[in-house]
Amino acid sequence: MTCRRILLHFPPFVYFVCFVVNPSSRYLGRLAPSPTGFLHLGHARTFWVAQQRALAAGGRLLLRNDDLDATRFRLDFVDAMFEDLRWLGFTWEEPVIAQSQRLPVYRAALARLHAGGLIFPCHHSRRELAEASVSAPHEGGEHDEPIYPPAFRPTIDSPLPPLDAAGLATNWRFRVPDGETLTFDDGHFGPQSATAGRDFGDFLVWRKDGVPSYQLSCAVDDAELGITEVVRGEDLIKSTFRQLLLIRALGHAEPAYCHCALVRDDRGERLAKRHDALALRTLRAQGLSLAEVLGKFVT
């Protein structure tokens, strides 16, 4: 094995990232954009790191279209997503995986969790949860949530309603093992740990509109598609602990994880899809070349 050293420039810091090269590796990574807005510079940097790690390992990349958010999904976002990725020079194996086409897979996973008594129905509103939560909102990812109020959790021996049509139109939460400390070795940030019930609580796995939560769909896809390393932003570190619990509960092998430092604007705020000024399509419309865009985080 050899080590490929790549210089990354994420203002105001410069990082040297060392990728272990193993041509015989069965490395399988993935790009997983969500068509709920236009891709920005932060997405480009994370996807670039994912591609470099796959190339350095002699591995492959899949492209997964995380298109389950019907309230924000737009076809023009899908078209722009493919246009941006191809303009940046990313390549992936066909076919593209659409989460909206995998609902039976997610229902099967939910049924296994239900059979094991690992989930429970939640009928409380977001407002009720926020008012009763034992933790205050903080800067986490869009898929983060306050700790679920212990008073709202049913007892472990409470009977579960069936997963019939009505059951699938219910919010379901995963019952975390209170007090259990989970760990993983991050490919960028090093050792990570969190304690269930203290750092995060019972989390949503199924929504009452009949689709899985991000946590369940992502965990199931990464495990069942054989992803060996997940590369994504640091705002999803806490999600990793939740997904590890799901992957273990479903009896799958765990992938490795590498979380990238977030790209921030000149005020120190992390980029979001509302930052149109740094959207890739905006930068391209301003006449920036591919080299100039990549030069914003790669030197």
PAGU-73582 format. One record per residue (C-alpha): residue number from 0; x, y, z. Coordinates in steps of 0.02 Angstrom, whole numbers. Layout:
// residues N
<atom nr="NUM" xx="X" yy="Y" zz="Z"/>
...
END
This chain:
// residues 299
<atom nr="0" xx="0" yy="0" zz="0"/>
<atom nr="1" xx="53" yy="179" zz="-33"/>
<atom nr="2" xx="-11" yy="344" zz="29"/>
<atom nr="3" xx="-74" yy="481" zz="-85"/>
<atom nr="4" xx="-59" yy="653" zz="-5"/>
<atom nr="5" xx="-179" yy="787" zz="-64"/>
<atom nr="6" xx="-182" yy="970" zz="-12"/>
<atom nr="7" xx="-354" yy="1040" zz="26"/>
<atom nr="8" xx="-380" yy="1227" zz="52"/>
<atom nr="9" xx="-535" yy="1271" zz="153"/>
<atom nr="10" xx="-511" yy="1455" zz="198"/>
<atom nr="11" xx="-439" yy="1504" zz="316"/>
<atom nr="12" xx="-365" yy="1331" zz="344"/>
<atom nr="13" xx="-259" yy="1215" zz="240"/>
<atom nr="14" xx="-269" yy="1027" zz="266"/>
<atom nr="15" xx="-159" yy="886" zz="206"/>
<atom nr="16" xx="-265" yy="732" zz="183"/>
<atom nr="17" xx="-179" yy="565" zz="168"/>
<atom nr="18" xx="-275" yy="430" zz="74"/>
<atom nr="19" xx="-215" yy="251" zz="85"/>
<atom nr="20" xx="-204" yy="177" zz="-88"/>
<atom nr="21" xx="-252" yy="-5" zz="-102"/>
<atom nr="22" xx="-287" yy="-53" zz="-284"/>
<atom nr="23" xx="-357" yy="-222" zz="-230"/>
<atom nr="24" xx="-483" yy="-138" zz="-116"/>
<atom nr="25" xx="-669" yy="-168" zz="-137"/>
<atom nr="26" xx="-701" yy="12" zz="-88"/>
<atom nr="27" xx="-876" yy="73" zz="-131"/>
<atom nr="28" xx="-925" yy="252" zz="-95"/>
<atom nr="29" xx="-1074" yy="357" zz="-141"/>
<atom nr="30" xx="-1129" yy="531" zz="-186"/>
<atom nr="31" xx="-1299" yy="568" zz="-110"/>
<atom nr="32" xx="-1367" yy="739" zz="-160"/>
<atom nr="33" xx="-1544" yy="789" zz="-118"/>
<atom nr="34" xx="-1642" yy="883" zz="-254"/>
<atom nr="35" xx="-1719" yy="1008" zz="-132"/>
<atom nr="36" xx="-1615" yy="1156" zz="-191"/>
<atom nr="37" xx="-1467" yy="1199" zz="-300"/>
<atom nr="38" xx="-1299" yy="1124" zz="-255"/>
<atom nr="39" xx="-1173" yy="1245" zz="-179"/>
<atom nr="40" xx="-986" yy="1253" zz="-149"/>
<atom nr="41" xx="-999" yy="1148" zz="9"/>
<atom nr="42" xx="-1079" yy="1005" zz="-86"/>
<atom nr="43" xx="-944" yy="1016" zz="-218"/>
<atom nr="44" xx="-806" yy="1004" zz="-89"/>
<atom nr="45" xx="-884" yy="855" zz="1"/>
<atom nr="46" xx="-916" yy="763" zz="-163"/>
<atom nr="47" xx="-739" yy="801" zz="-220"/>
<atom nr="48" xx="-668" yy="723" zz="-61"/>
<atom nr="49" xx="-781" yy="571" zz="-87"/>
<atom nr="50" xx="-718" yy="550" zz="-265"/>
<atom nr="51" xx="-535" yy="571" zz="-216"/>
<atom nr="52" xx="-550" yy="441" zz="-79"/>
<atom nr="53" xx="-631" yy="319" zz="-200"/>
<atom nr="54" xx="-497" yy="349" zz="-331"/>
<atom nr="55" xx="-357" yy="332" zz="-206"/>
<atom nr="56" xx="-428" yy="166" zz="-147"/>
<atom nr="57" xx="-451" yy="101" zz="-323"/>
<atom nr="58" xx="-636" yy="92" zz="-286"/>
<atom nr="59" xx="-804" yy="141" zz="-358"/>
<atom nr="60" xx="-937" yy="273" zz="-328"/>
<atom nr="61" xx="-1126" yy="259" zz="-336"/>
<atom nr="62" xx="-1244" yy="405" zz="-358"/>
<atom nr="63" xx="-1399" yy="405" zz="-249"/>
<atom nr="64" xx="-1538" yy="530" zz="-277"/>
<atom nr="65" xx="-1611" yy="567" zz="-105"/>
<atom nr="66" xx="-1780" yy="620" zz="-174"/>
<atom nr="67" xx="-1899" yy="576" zz="-31"/>
<atom nr="68" xx="-1939" yy="754" zz="24"/>
<atom nr="69" xx="-2096" yy="782" zz="-79"/>
<atom nr="70" xx="-2127" yy="954" zz="-5"/>
<atom nr="71" xx="-1963" yy="1026" zz="-71"/>
<atom nr="72" xx="-1926" yy="911" zz="-218"/>
<atom nr="73" xx="-1925" yy="995" zz="-390"/>
<atom nr="74" xx="-1881" yy="922" zz="-559"/>
<atom nr="75" xx="-1776" yy="1073" zz="-604"/>
<atom nr="76" xx="-1669" yy="1038" zz="-450"/>
<atom nr="77" xx="-1641" yy="860" zz="-515"/>
<atom nr="78" xx="-1589" yy="925" zz="-686"/>
<atom nr="79" xx="-1474" yy="1054" zz="-608"/>
<atom nr="80" xx="-1399" yy="922" zz="-493"/>
<atom nr="81" xx="-1345" yy="813" zz="-639"/>
<atom nr="82" xx="-1284" yy="964" zz="-737"/>
<atom nr="83" xx="-1179" yy="1025" zz="-591"/>
<atom nr="84" xx="-1105" yy="855" zz="-552"/>
<atom nr="85" xx="-1056" yy="824" zz="-732"/>
<atom nr="86" xx="-984" yy="1000" zz="-749"/>
<atom nr="87" xx="-875" yy="965" zz="-597"/>
<atom nr="88" xx="-811" yy="808" zz="-681"/>
<atom nr="89" xx="-887" yy="680" zz="-563"/>
<atom nr="90" xx="-916" yy="505" zz="-627"/>
<atom nr="91" xx="-1017" yy="364" zz="-552"/>
<atom nr="92" xx="-1081" yy="191" zz="-591"/>
<atom nr="93" xx="-1250" yy="173" zz="-673"/>
<atom nr="94" xx="-1391" yy="157" zz="-637"/>
<atom nr="95" xx="-1426" yy="306" zz="-526"/>
<atom nr="96" xx="-1517" yy="249" zz="-368"/>
<atom nr="97" xx="-1677" yy="344" zz="-329"/>
<atom nr="98" xx="-1738" yy="326" zz="-151"/>
<atom nr="99" xx="-1917" yy="355" zz="-208"/>
<atom nr="100" xx="-1906" yy="188" zz="-299"/>
<atom nr="101" xx="-1851" yy="94" zz="-143"/>
<atom nr="102" xx="-2001" yy="116" zz="-29"/>
<atom nr="103" xx="-2034" yy="-73" zz="-15"/>
<atom nr="104" xx="-1855" yy="-95" zz="49"/>
<atom nr="105" xx="-1882" yy="36" zz="184"/>
<atom nr="106" xx="-2050" yy="-38" zz="233"/>
<atom nr="107" xx="-1967" yy="-207" zz="254"/>
<atom nr="108" xx="-1834" yy="-130" zz="367"/>
<atom nr="109" xx="-1969" yy="-43" zz="469"/>
<atom nr="110" xx="-2061" yy="-209" zz="488"/>
<atom nr="111" xx="-1903" yy="-290" zz="557"/>
<atom nr="112" xx="-1882" yy="-151" zz="685"/>
<atom nr="113" xx="-2066" yy="-167" zz="729"/>
<atom nr="114" xx="-2053" yy="-355" zz="751"/>
<atom nr="115" xx="-1906" yy="-330" zz="869"/>
<atom nr="116" xx="-2001" yy="-204" zz="974"/>
<atom nr="117" xx="-1869" yy="-72" zz="936"/>
<atom nr="118" xx="-1987" yy="66" zz="881"/>
<atom nr="119" xx="-2143" yy="150" zz="949"/>
<atom nr="120" xx="-2278" yy="264" zz="877"/>
<atom nr="121" xx="-2266" yy="450" zz="910"/>
<atom nr="122" xx="-2424" yy="556" zz="904"/>
<atom nr="123" xx="-2355" yy="719" zz="974"/>
<atom nr="124" xx="-2338" yy="875" zz="868"/>
<atom nr="125" xx="-2174" yy="962" zz="834"/>
<atom nr="126" xx="-2227" yy="1104" zz="946"/>
<atom nr="127" xx="-2265" yy="986" zz="1090"/>
<atom nr="128" xx="-2097" yy="901" zz="1066"/>
<atom nr="129" xx="-2003" yy="1066" zz="1061"/>
<atom nr="130" xx="-2090" yy="1133" zz="1217"/>
<atom nr="131" xx="-2060" yy="973" zz="1317"/>
<atom nr="132" xx="-1886" yy="933" zz="1253"/>
<atom nr="133" xx="-1745" yy="916" zz="1380"/>
<atom nr="134" xx="-1620" yy="991" zz="1257"/>
<atom nr="135" xx="-1617" yy="1157" zz="1167"/>
<atom nr="136" xx="-1597" yy="1168" zz="979"/>
<atom nr="137" xx="-1417" yy="1193" zz="924"/>
<atom nr="138" xx="-1316" yy="1204" zz="765"/>
<atom nr="139" xx="-1334" yy="1032" zz="695"/>
<atom nr="140" xx="-1382" yy="963" zz="527"/>
<atom nr="141" xx="-1555" yy="982" zz="453"/>
<atom nr="142" xx="-1586" yy="802" zz="507"/>
<atom nr="143" xx="-1543" yy="835" zz="689"/>
<atom nr="144" xx="-1678" yy="851" zz="821"/>
<atom nr="145" xx="-1694" yy="890" zz="1007"/>
<atom nr="146" xx="-1687" yy="746" zz="1130"/>
<atom nr="147" xx="-1856" yy="660" zz="1137"/>
<atom nr="148" xx="-1945" yy="695" zz="1303"/>
<atom nr="149" xx="-1934" yy="539" zz="1413"/>
<atom nr="150" xx="-2110" yy="572" zz="1476"/>
<atom nr="151" xx="-2176" yy="544" zz="1300"/>
<atom nr="152" xx="-2093" yy="374" zz="1280"/>
<atom nr="153" xx="-2210" yy="225" zz="1306"/>
<atom nr="154" xx="-2154" yy="84" zz="1419"/>
<atom nr="155" xx="-2054" yy="-57" zz="1341"/>
<atom nr="156" xx="-2199" yy="-180" zz="1363"/>
<atom nr="157" xx="-2330" yy="-68" zz="1283"/>
<atom nr="158" xx="-2416" yy="-160" zz="1139"/>
<atom nr="159" xx="-2374" yy="-93" zz="966"/>
<atom nr="160" xx="-2509" yy="-56" zz="837"/>
<atom nr="161" xx="-2491" yy="-157" zz="677"/>
<atom nr="162" xx="-2402" yy="-91" zz="523"/>
<atom nr="163" xx="-2558" yy="-88" zz="418"/>
<atom nr="164" xx="-2615" yy="60" zz="313"/>
<atom nr="165" xx="-2651" yy="160" zz="470"/>
<atom nr="166" xx="-2487" yy="107" zz="548"/>
<atom nr="167" xx="-2388" yy="168" zz="398"/>
<atom nr="168" xx="-2477" yy="336" zz="414"/>
<atom nr="169" xx="-2401" yy="359" zz="587"/>
<atom nr="170" xx="-2239" yy="436" zz="649"/>
<atom nr="171" xx="-2126" yy="299" zz="718"/>
<atom nr="172" xx="-1973" yy="324" zz="826"/>
<atom nr="173" xx="-1825" yy="212" zz="867"/>
<atom nr="174" xx="-1804" yy="178" zz="1053"/>
<atom nr="175" xx="-1621" yy="215" zz="1090"/>
<atom nr="176" xx="-1527" yy="111" zz="1221"/>
<atom nr="177" xx="-1512" yy="241" zz="1358"/>
<atom nr="178" xx="-1337" yy="254" zz="1430"/>
<atom nr="179" xx="-1251" yy="155" zz="1292"/>
<atom nr="180" xx="-1097" yy="241" zz="1222"/>
<atom nr="181" xx="-1066" yy="222" zz="1037"/>
<atom nr="182" xx="-900" yy="254" zz="952"/>
<atom nr="183" xx="-826" yy="259" zz="779"/>
<atom nr="184" xx="-660" yy="315" zz="705"/>
<atom nr="185" xx="-691" yy="456" zz="584"/>
<atom nr="186" xx="-581" yy="465" zz="429"/>
<atom nr="187" xx="-551" yy="652" zz="455"/>
<atom nr="188" xx="-593" yy="699" zz="635"/>
<atom nr="189" xx="-531" yy="541" zz="719"/>
<atom nr="190" xx="-616" yy="450" zz="864"/>
<atom nr="191" xx="-797" yy="501" zz="897"/>
<atom nr="192" xx="-914" yy="450" zz="1037"/>
<atom nr="193" xx="-1090" yy="489" zz="1096"/>
<atom nr="194" xx="-1203" yy="420" zz="1231"/>
<atom nr="195" xx="-1382" yy="373" zz="1186"/>
<atom nr="196" xx="-1512" yy="462" zz="1290"/>
<atom nr="197" xx="-1391" yy="601" zz="1335"/>
<atom nr="198" xx="-1318" yy="663" zz="1170"/>
<atom nr="199" xx="-1467" yy="610" zz="1065"/>
<atom nr="200" xx="-1635" yy="532" zz="1101"/>
<atom nr="201" xx="-1769" yy="424" zz="1022"/>
<atom nr="202" xx="-1770" yy="477" zz="840"/>
<atom nr="203" xx="-1890" yy="473" zz="695"/>
<atom nr="204" xx="-1877" yy="326" zz="575"/>
<atom nr="205" xx="-2044" yy="338" zz="485"/>
<atom nr="206" xx="-2154" yy="487" zz="446"/>
<atom nr="207" xx="-2342" yy="492" zz="446"/>
<atom nr="208" xx="-2342" yy="541" zz="262"/>
<atom nr="209" xx="-2289" yy="363" zz="225"/>
<atom nr="210" xx="-2103" yy="382" zz="193"/>
<atom nr="211" xx="-1948" yy="340" zz="295"/>
<atom nr="212" xx="-1848" yy="472" zz="385"/>
<atom nr="213" xx="-1675" yy="520" zz="325"/>
<atom nr="214" xx="-1600" yy="413" zz="463"/>
<atom nr="215" xx="-1686" yy="252" zz="410"/>
<atom nr="216" xx="-1673" yy="274" zz="221"/>
<atom nr="217" xx="-1490" yy="322" zz="230"/>
<atom nr="218" xx="-1442" yy="182" zz="350"/>
<atom nr="219" xx="-1535" yy="51" zz="248"/>
<atom nr="220" xx="-1463" yy="108" zz="82"/>
<atom nr="221" xx="-1284" yy="121" zz="143"/>
<atom nr="222" xx="-1294" yy="-51" zz="221"/>
<atom nr="223" xx="-1391" yy="-146" zz="88"/>
<atom nr="224" xx="-1298" yy="-70" zz="-59"/>
<atom nr="225" xx="-1133" yy="-121" zz="19"/>
<atom nr="226" xx="-1059" yy="54" zz="43"/>
<atom nr="227" xx="-890" yy="33" zz="128"/>
<atom nr="228" xx="-861" yy="217" zz="170"/>
<atom nr="229" xx="-984" yy="361" zz="191"/>
<atom nr="230" xx="-911" yy="533" zz="155"/>
<atom nr="231" xx="-1019" yy="681" zz="206"/>
<atom nr="232" xx="-1019" yy="845" zz="304"/>
<atom nr="233" xx="-977" yy="862" zz="488"/>
<atom nr="234" xx="-1154" yy="921" zz="525"/>
<atom nr="235" xx="-1206" yy="739" zz="505"/>
<atom nr="236" xx="-1091" yy="666" zz="637"/>
<atom nr="237" xx="-1233" yy="646" zz="762"/>
<atom nr="238" xx="-1337" yy="564" zz="626"/>
<atom nr="239" xx="-1200" yy="434" zz="609"/>
<atom nr="240" xx="-1230" yy="372" zz="787"/>
<atom nr="241" xx="-1415" yy="354" zz="751"/>
<atom nr="242" xx="-1382" yy="262" zz="589"/>
<atom nr="243" xx="-1257" yy="146" zz="672"/>
<atom nr="244" xx="-1393" yy="93" zz="794"/>
<atom nr="245" xx="-1509" yy="56" zz="648"/>
<atom nr="246" xx="-1378" yy="-38" zz="549"/>
<atom nr="247" xx="-1336" yy="-146" zz="699"/>
<atom nr="248" xx="-1520" yy="-176" zz="739"/>
<atom nr="249" xx="-1548" yy="-234" zz="560"/>
<atom nr="250" xx="-1397" yy="-350" zz="567"/>
<atom nr="251" xx="-1291" yy="-266" zz="433"/>
<atom nr="252" xx="-1105" yy="-233" zz="423"/>
<atom nr="253" xx="-1056" yy="-55" zz="467"/>
<atom nr="254" xx="-970" yy="58" zz="340"/>
<atom nr="255" xx="-827" yy="174" zz="383"/>
<atom nr="256" xx="-863" yy="359" zz="398"/>
<atom nr="257" xx="-771" yy="517" zz="348"/>
<atom nr="258" xx="-848" yy="686" zz="389"/>
<atom nr="259" xx="-785" yy="842" zz="302"/>
<atom nr="260" xx="-768" yy="1011" zz="387"/>
<atom nr="261" xx="-907" yy="1127" zz="330"/>
<atom nr="262" xx="-878" yy="1267" zz="206"/>
<atom nr="263" xx="-932" yy="1432" zz="283"/>
<atom nr="264" xx="-970" yy="1603" zz="212"/>
<atom nr="265" xx="-878" yy="1764" zz="253"/>
<atom nr="266" xx="-982" yy="1783" zz="412"/>
<atom nr="267" xx="-934" yy="1611" zz="474"/>
<atom nr="268" xx="-1104" yy="1534" zz="439"/>
<atom nr="269" xx="-1112" yy="1364" zz="359"/>
<atom nr="270" xx="-1173" yy="1360" zz="181"/>
<atom nr="271" xx="-1351" yy="1305" zz="146"/>
<atom nr="272" xx="-1454" yy="1288" zz="-12"/>
<atom nr="273" xx="-1525" yy="1461" zz="23"/>
<atom nr="274" xx="-1351" yy="1535" zz="-9"/>
<atom nr="275" xx="-1384" yy="1563" zz="-193"/>
<atom nr="276" xx="-1228" yy="1673" zz="-212"/>
<atom nr="277" xx="-1120" yy="1517" zz="-188"/>
<atom nr="278" xx="-1232" yy="1398" zz="-285"/>
<atom nr="279" xx="-1133" yy="1310" zz="-420"/>
<atom nr="280" xx="-1252" yy="1368" zz="-556"/>
<atom nr="281" xx="-1229" yy="1548" zz="-497"/>
<atom nr="282" xx="-1040" yy="1535" zz="-498"/>
<atom nr="283" xx="-1047" yy="1459" zz="-671"/>
<atom nr="284" xx="-1164" yy="1598" zz="-731"/>
<atom nr="285" xx="-1039" yy="1725" zz="-666"/>
<atom nr="286" xx="-913" yy="1655" zz="-787"/>
<atom nr="287" xx="-806" yy="1557" zz="-664"/>
<atom nr="288" xx="-716" yy="1412" zz="-744"/>
<atom nr="289" xx="-712" yy="1238" zz="-671"/>
<atom nr="290" xx="-531" yy="1267" zz="-619"/>
<atom nr="291" xx="-579" yy="1427" zz="-528"/>
<atom nr="292" xx="-721" yy="1342" zz="-434"/>
<atom nr="293" xx="-611" yy="1196" zz="-384"/>
<atom nr="294" xx="-476" yy="1320" zz="-336"/>
<atom nr="295" xx="-589" yy="1386" zz="-199"/>
<atom nr="296" xx="-554" yy="1229" zz="-99"/>
<atom nr="297" xx="-418" yy="1131" zz="-190"/>
<atom nr="298" xx="-242" yy="1193" zz="-220"/>
END
